[in-house]
Structures are given as structure tokens and as C-alpha cells.
């Protein structure tokens, strides 16, 4: 639903961006609050730490973080998520099933569902594709690190967006 709307808007996103001064902690807090039902039903605990000021489209960044939380709920039921905001970087870390090495470099490809998506079902291969495209449009560096059966860590670097 929200994914479909953001996907449809991606081609014209630059015309509808609202760049304002924002607090990373407040964006994260709102994203977690918006996904609380999903997180509770997946028995996921979330801890947030830190803050920094950035200049971005807060609504779009909230969507990006919500999509990462939805992926955690989908693939790591019962896990713990740490979201840290420091030095211009938001890091989302979970102690879930991880992503196989051979899939990590492809998770942002359009339509790529990966080993876990095929095994667990419910994957469209569009969520992280949309996230990555939005990051490109906003000047955010997206990186994924993972070790199968141990963790996944996503970093969103806003370093170029912390000064106006």
C-alpha cells in the first residue's frame, strides 16, 4: 500500500521533496511508533539511541526506516533491533537470520527476493529496491552488511546532509 504509492511517486520525487531541518531521533521514533503493531505481533524489541540534525525530507526518511522495520518483522520474528543515530549515520541492526553472502549485494535489485524471501514467502523484491532508489534521490548512502544466522546491519549515511 504505502510501497505502491512511493513506487509510483519515485519518478517525480524530486518535484515533491520537502527538505527541512530534522532530528534523526524524532524521525526514528515516529517510524517505530508507526510500525509498533507489526513489531509487537512479530515479538520484536527495539532500542533506539542517539541523535543528530539533518536536512532532508523527513517523511521519506521515515518511510525508509519503516520499510527496514517491516523487513525485520518479516524475516526475524522474536529478534532485537538496535537503531543508532550518530555522526550523520543511522544504523539499523538486528540479530535475526541474516542474509546469505551471495544475496547481500543483490538485495536492492528490483524484484530480487533472495534465498530467505523464497524460503519464507511473502517477499516481492520491491521494498529494498524502493528504499535504495529513495536513498539515491535524497543523497543518502545505503549499505548492507550481514552474516547468515547472526545479524543484518543497514547503514544510512546522511553525512553530506548534516550541514546546510
Residue pairs with C-beta under 8 A, 6 or more apart in sequence:
2 63
2 66
3 67
3 124
3 126
3 127
3 130
6 60
6 63
6 130
6 134
7 126
7 130
9 16
10 130
10 133
10 134
10 137
13 60
13 134
13 137
14 137
17 57
17 60
17 137
17 138
18 57
18 58
18 59
19 55
19 56
19 57
20 55
20 56
20 57
20 58
21 53
21 54
21 55
21 164
22 53
22 54
22 55
22 56
22 58
22 61
23 51
23 52
23 53
24 50
24 51
24 52
24 53
24 54
24 85
24 90
24 158
25 48
25 50
25 51
25 85
26 58
27 58
27 61
27 62
27 65
28 48
28 65
28 83
28 85
28 90
29 48
30 62
31 62
31 63
31 65
31 66
31 69
32 39
32 46
32 48
32 65
32 69
32 83
34 62
34 66
35 66
35 69
35 70
35 73
38 69
38 70
38 73
39 46
39 69
39 72
39 73
39 81
41 73
42 72
42 73
42 74
42 76
42 77
42 78
43 77
43 78
44 72
44 73
44 76
44 77
44 78
44 79
44 80
44 81
45 80
45 81
46 69
46 80
46 81
46 82
46 83
47 80
47 81
47 82
47 83
48 82
48 83
48 84
48 85
49 82
49 83
49 84
49 85
49 86
50 84
50 85
50 86
51 85
52 85
52 86
52 87
52 88
52 158
52 162
53 162
54 61
54 88
54 158
54 161
54 162
55 161
55 162
55 163
55 164
56 138
56 140
56 158
56 161
57 138
60 134
60 137
60 138
61 138
61 140
61 156
63 134
64 131
64 134
64 135
64 140
64 156
65 83
65 90
65 92
67 127
67 128
67 130
67 131
68 92
68 131
68 154
69 81
69 92
70 127
71 127
71 128
72 79
72 81
72 92
72 94
72 96
72 152
74 120
74 122
74 123
75 96
75 97
75 116
75 120
76 94
76 95
76 96
76 97
76 152
79 94
79 95
79 96
80 94
80 95
81 92
81 93
81 94
82 91
82 92
82 93
82 94
83 90
83 91
83 92
83 93
84 90
84 91
84 93
85 91
87 159
88 157
88 158
88 159
88 161
88 162
89 155
89 156
89 157
89 158
89 159
90 155
90 156
90 158
91 153
91 154
91 155
91 156
92 153
92 154
92 155
92 156
93 151
93 152
93 153
93 154
94 151
94 152
95 150
95 151
96 151
96 152
97 116
97 148
97 149
98 146
98 147
98 148
98 149
98 150
98 151
98 152
99 107
99 114
99 115
99 116
99 144
99 146
99 148
99 152
100 114
100 115
100 116
100 148
101 146
101 148
102 115
103 112
103 114
103 115
103 116
104 144
104 145
104 146
106 112
106 114
107 114
107 128
107 144
108 128
108 129
108 131
108 132
108 142
108 144
109 125
109 129
110 125
110 126
110 129
111 124
111 125
111 126
111 129
112 125
112 129
113 123
113 124
113 125
114 123
114 125
116 123
117 123
117 125
131 142
132 142
134 140
135 141
135 142
135 156
138 161
139 160
139 161
140 156
140 157
140 158
140 161
141 155
141 156
141 157
141 159
142 154
142 155
142 156
143 154
143 155
143 157
144 152
144 153
144 154
145 152
145 153
145 154
145 155
146 152
146 153
